Amino acid sequence: MPDEKSDHEGGGLRALPNIGPELAQSLLAAGIGSPAALRRIGSVEAAVRIGPHRRSGPACRSALCALEGAIRGVRWHAIPKEERDALWAEYQRRLA
């Protein structure tokens, strides 16, 4: 499958909504090299994995929601607040 291959430039990831150059770089550094890989592990696990690779430290709420929106194919603002809150709570539990 073509999207299973790692994209060293982040181009495949960058085609997703919400994924800019910095987030794509963090994903690649964390070993998440394709949209399929991101979908497979999910937004919370991806956020946990990128934390050590971000200059600003662990993923923030916006980054987590951006990852979820990328998986869903929507801008993160389109994700209902209740769902964003649930994702954040799950992420916080994973970090504890």
Beta strands, then each sheet from edge to edge (+ up, - down):
end
